[in-house]
């Protein structure tokens, strides 16, 4: 089963209780689909403890930054000018498992798809596409 990686925008959308990303989370939990959040994303998102933030973290697997992921992200930064470190780590993390990435900003991550062509990048906001965590990806 293909897993899911959330970036910072997906966590913010969950925190703000956006319907689309809540549906994605609920479907993943109901089907035992793994949701991974790189630890660097947590650092970018976390602004202090709240019950909502703790609940979100309890529902995902936080992945530590390993040397291997750091190197993959660094290579992506060299290959994709203007990319950010956290975005490169998100994409490297997802690529290592064959995950789909959910984000609020597909443009930034789509640029990194040149370096990680196997990673699908999908928007957390509602679209006119199919439901259940599947939307159109900019290829």
N, C-alpha and C positions, 0 to 999 in steps of 0.2 A: 504494500500500500504506500502510495506517495505521501510523504509528510508535508508539513507546513512550516515555514519560517516566517515569523512576524518581525517587521522592522519597527522603528520608533513610532512612526505614524500609525501603525496598526495598534500599538499599545495605547497611544493617545486616544484613538477612536474607541477602543474598548473602555477606557477610563471615562470617556464622555458618553458612554452607553449608546453608541451609534448602532442602529438596528442591523445593518448589513454585516458588520464585523462580529456582532454578537451571534448572528445566525451561523457564520462561519465557525466560530468557536464552539457553539452548541452542537453543531453537526460533527465536528471533529471529535469532541468529547464523547458523543453518543456512539461513534463508530470506532473508537479507540485509535484514532489517527493522531500521531505524535505531532505536537506543536513545539517548535524550538525557538528560543529567543537567545541570540548571542549575548553574553554578559556585557559587552560594550554598549549594546542597545539599552540594557537596563540602566547603565550609567548615564546615558544621554537622556533617558526618560524620567528617572527617579528624582523627585523633588521633596522627598520626605515621606514618612509612613502614613498611609491612610488605609482604612479597611478595604476600599475598592482596589488599591494597588496591591495589597497583600493577597486579595482574592485572585487577581489576575495572575500574579506570580505563582500562586499555588496551582494554577491550571495549566501551566506550561513547563517545559524543561529548559532551564537556563544553562547554556553551553559556555564553559570557560574558554578563554582564548588560549589556544595551544600555539606552540612554535610553528607547526605546520600551517594552521589557519592564518597566522600572522604573515608568513612568507607568501602564501597564496594571495592575500589581500595586498601586500606590498607590490607583488608582480602586477596585480590589476591596476594599482595606482600608477605604476610606470607606463602601463599600456593605454590607460584611459585618462587623458589630461582633464583636470577639473573634478575628478571623482573624489569623494570624501572617504576617510578611513573607515568610519562606521558603515557606510554603504558597501564598501569593498569587503568588509568582514561579513556583513549580512549575505552577500552574494557568494563568497567563498564557503561560508557555512552551509548554505542551501545546496551549492554545487557538490559538496562532499557527500551529501545524502540523496541527491536527486529531488530535493524538495521544491515546492511551489512557494514563492515569496509573496506575501501580502503587504501592501504599502499604501500610504495615502498620496505618494508622489511617484507615479510610475516613470516619469521622465528621467529622474536621476538614476534609477536602477536600470532602466532600459539601456542607457548608455553603457553600463557595465556588462550588459548581455553580450557585447562584442567579445569580451574576455571570458564570459561564462555562458556560451550559447545554449547550453542544455537547461538553463534555469528559466522557468516561466515566471513572469512578474505580473501580478494581478492587483487590481485596485480594491481597496476596502470599501469605497463608497458605492452606493447603489448604481447600477447601470441598467440598461434595457436588455442585457444579456441573460443567460440562464441563471437559475438560482442554485442554491446548495454549494456555494463556495467556488463556482466556476464562472469566470467572466472572460471576455475577449482580452487577449494580450496583444500589445503592439509588437509585431515581429519585425 
